[in-house]
Amino acid sequence: MGHRLDDVSAPARLAAPDEGIGRDELALATRNHGLPLEALRYDVTPPGLHYVLTHYDIPYVPDDTQWQLTVGGLVRRPLRLTPADLRAFPQVTTRVTLECAGNGRALLTPRPVSQPWLVEAVGTADWTGVPLRLLLEEAGVEQGAADVVFTGADHGVERGVEQDYQRALPIGTATGTEPEVLVAYAMNGAPLPPQHGRPLRLVVPGWYGMAHVKWLREVTVTDTAFEGFQQSVAYRLRRHPGDTGEPVTRIAPRALLVPPGFPDFMSRTRVVRPGPVPLEGRAWSGRAPVTRVEVSADAGQTWQEAGLEPDAGHRWAWRHWRSTWTATPGEHTLTARATDADGHTQPLDQPWNRGGFAVNLVQRVPVLCLDEDAHA
């Protein structure tokens, strides 16, 4: 018998009823990590706390590597650019909230078997780099361009398909200014860390994380729509196996709250004492600016509007919000929900899809308020 990639690369599947997290999902969860929710207090997430999702291996790029970014395909002047060449272009810094397209997947029933995210696959950074549109202008995009394809240096196999990680954007998005796509070489004022794409990555404000190709080495303009695995097979909203599905693109609105009080180690149930309890968190949307955040202390039966801070000119970053809850002894479930300027609001019951993508179900935080005379 021969040996094939299918022997090690299983098809997509749904967890059986009552099936717990498997060793394969646990292995993914140890490679990738989410944002500790207490780190929502930072306006800009420190790199080590920012969420990470890596499809394959993190490429090893020593300091003396002669990295080149090629810009080719349907262009008049193909380019070969080093990171030093890129620094000669005008520099832009944009604060952007990134969220994994699979954030919330593990909350679905049935559960799509993959990276088992709860709600923590998010982070916000100041990304510095060159607007992609300037590189495409320098190369001279020809008439008839349809997509711009981005190829990373990470290589692997997924559902039997051997591939470099590749994604594409429509030419209008790639050359646009709202949002302005970046080829980034710095994060929070320092060179990109290895896990965040060193030495170059794409940053697409407002889009889920699958579009932000890391370890970027090729930009290719095409006259046809890109149909690579990560575009036409993965990252589609499907309810049934045969569905073509809608593509996953912009981030749906979400609010997260910093769990109050202190946690139990295993259950993560929070413990507070009676009286006023300050609540705070962050809210964001890639579709339209967040205009409202509401908080509930009774699992969504009643809601109170929170105070939402201005965006301070950072359109593509999360916004801080605050509220106060008067805790009474007993068990409570805190939750928060965001609404954006286009009227999109987080659901209390999440519409299901086979990949577990674009889940923005409201967060639920169990809290135990101690009796007045209880001792820790």
Disulfide bonds with the S-S distance in Angstrom:
none
